[in-house]
Amino acid sequence: MIIDTHTHLYDEDFREDFDSVVTRAKEAGVYKCIMPGIDSSSYGDMCEVEKRLAGFAYSAIGLHPTSVKGDWEEELDFVKREFAGRRFCAVGEIGLDGYWSREFMTEQKRVFYEQIVMAASADCPIIVHLREATEDLYEVLEQLRRDGIRPRGVFHAFSGSYETYERINKYGDFMVGIGGVVTYKKATVAGVVERLPLERMVLETDSPWLSPVPYRGKRNEPSYLKEIVAKIAQLKDCSIEKVEEITTNNALTLFNIQ
């Protein structure tokens, strides 16, 4: 049994063959999925999938950094209202993104900080998106440290070095999400996987994006998680069963979905 800790099953890319995608996932051994939130525009679709797949798909709530724009205050208020009204398995996908634009980076850092505080108030894990904003991340983490807040969660699609992980983890208790990129020929994350204990990893696809080899360039889906498991087992020189068992237990504990 394996858990996809990051899939956008509610995305429109799955609408035409949704049932087949879910069937293939279950046949591949995927028995639970975590669906990260993006913003209010996709929230209804996410909740509908969770309802439809009760016990299989779990919703998180969060404002994605690329959705932090002119209406960021309204979007952040939406997240806070929903979080106060029901239980979520995580706060995410939250974080910082300097790849597409740095126009709202100041606002991104504020939104990121406030959502971490919100999660910490309920002892809820966070799902962190980080892209070309590492120094900005340290600014937020330093502020959290000064305020006595030590977050826990997962760095989604981790692409940093092992040394970066060690530095980040001094500010909290973080796992790393290992996805399809680990199967790419020149993926630097492969070196991190070799050094990092399995007890610090969870599996993810980020489907419909970031498909693993041999599906690279095609739509990703949760059933492809088995390719990621096989690659991790190869890098760690251990059995597939060991990777499955440990990463599944990690995910169950982290997201409290026992």
N, C-alpha and C positions, 0 to 999 in steps of 0.2 A: 504494500500500500504506500502510495506517495501523495504528497500534497503540493499543489501549485499555489504558491503564496503570492502570486502576482499575475492575474489574468483579467483582461477587460472583456469578459464574456458578453457584456451588455453592448459592446460596440456593434455598429451597423454592419461591419464585415462578417458577422456571424448570423445575420438575420435569415438568410436564404436557406441555410442548412444547420440551424441551431441544434436541433435534436440529434442529428448525425454527429456533430462535434462533441456533444455531451456523451453520446454512446461510445464513441471512439476513446474518449478520455477514460471512461470507466473500464473499458476493455483493456486499456493500457495500464491499469492499476491506480489511476488517480481517483481518490475517493473523497477528497475535499479540495475546495478552491477558495482563495481569498481574492475579492474584487476591490481594488483601490478606487476611491472616489476621485473625481477630477474637478467638477464644479456643479452648480445647480442645474445646468442644461442637460446633464446626463444622469442626474440623481434618480429621477423617476424610473428610467430604464433599468438602472442597477437594482433598485429595490424590487422591481417586477421580476427580474431574474432570480433574485434571492428568494422571493416568495414561491416562484415556480420550482425552484430546486432546493427546497428547504432541507437542511442537513447536509447538503453538498456544497452550496455556494454561500459565502458569507460576505457581507458588505462592510467596507471601511468608509470613513467619512473624512474628507479633507479638501482643501483648495490647492490645486496643483500650481506650481510656480509660474508656468506659462499661461495660466488663467488669471494671474494677478495683473489687472489692467486698470482702466479708469474707474471701474465699478468695484474695485477690490473690497471696499468697506462693506458694501451690500452683500457681496459673496462671502466674506468672512463672517458677517452676522448670520447668514444662512447656515453656515457650518456649525456655528455655536448653538443656534436654536435646535438644530437636528440632534446634535450631540447631547444636549440637555434632555431631549425628549425620549431617547431610547438607547439601548446598549449596542455598541459597535465593537467588532473584534480588534479594531485598530484605528488610529488617526493617520490618514494618508490617502493619497500620495501627496506628501508635503515636501518642501525643500527649496532649493535654489537652482536657477537655470540661467547661465550667462551665455549660452550658446546661441539662442535665437535672438535675444535682445537683452541689453542691460538698462533699458529705459526705465523700468520700474524696479530696479534692484533694491533701492532703499525700502520700497513697499514690500518687496518679496521677503526681505529680512525681517521686517516687522510682522508680516503674516506668518512666517515660519516660526518665529519666536512665540507669538501668541497661541498658535496651535499646539506647540510643544507644552506650553504652560497648561493649556486646556487638557491635554492628554495626561499630563503628570498629576493633575488634580483628581483624576479617576484611576490612577495607576494603569493607564492604557498604553500599549505599545505604539510606536510611530513607524511609519513606512516612509523612508527618506529618499527623495529624488535629488541627485546632485550631478550637475553637468557644467563644467568650466566655471566654477564658482567656489573653489576650495578655500581661498583666503577669506571670502565672505562667510563661508561656513564657520571658520574658526572664530570670527567676530561674534557670531550668534552663540556658539558654544561657550565662549569666554563669558559672555553676558549671563548665560544660564548658570555657569559655575559660580559667578559672583552672587547670583540670586539664590544659590543653594538648591538648584534644580538639576537632578541627574537623570536624564531621560533613558529609556530603554526601547529597543526596537530593532529594525533591520535597515541596512543601507541597500536599497534596491539597485540591481544591475551594477554592482560594485565594479569600478574600473581603475581604482587607485592601486598603489603599491602596498606591500605588506607593512612597510613602515608607516604609511598613511593610515592604514587600519589601526595599527597600534596607537598612534597619536590620537585618532578619533575616539578610540575606546577608553581613553583616559577620562573623557568627559561623560561617559555613560556606560551602559551595558548594551552593546550592539552586536548583532549577527550580520552576516552579509548574504545577500540574495544572489545565487549563482544561476545564470540562465544560458541561453543559446550562444552568447558570445564566447563562452569557454571552449566551444568546439571549433572556433575559427583558428586558422593556422598561426597567425601572429598575435593571438590574444594574450596580452600581458597578465590578465587575470588568472591564466593557467598557472603561472608561477606562484600567485597568492594561494591558490587552491592547494598546491603541493605543500606549502608551509603551514597553512591554517588547519587547525583541528576540525574534524567533521562536526564536532559539538558546537561550532560557531557558524555553521552554514545552514541555510534553508534553500529549497529549490524554487525556481520560478520560470515562467516562460515569457512574461510581458506580452502574451498574445493579444492581438493579432500581429505584433511586431517582433523583431529580433529572432527570427526562426533559426534553429540550430542546423548545422550540417547533418544530413544531406538535403534539407529543405530550405536552405538559405535562398532568399529572393522570392520565396512564396509566402503566403499567409501562414502565420504561426497559430498553433492551437495547443491546448493542454496535453493532448496525447503525445506530443513530441517531447514531453518531459523525460521520457525514457532514454532519449538520445543524450540528454544532459547528465542523467544518472550514470550512464555507461562511460561517459568521458571523465566524470569525477572519479569513478572507480579505477579507471586506467591511471589517472594522475596520482591517486592515493595508493595505488598498488594494493587494492583490497577488493572484496567481493561487492557485486551490485547489491546484494541483500543487506550488507552492512551500511552502505550509503543510504539505502531506502529506510532502514530501521532508525538510524540516528537522526537523519534530517526530518523524518516524520515526527519523531518525538520532540525534536526542537520546535517544529511548527506548532504542534498541539499545545506545548507549554507556553510558547511565546504569545500566541493569539488566544489562549484559553478557550479552545474549541474542543475540549475533551468529549 
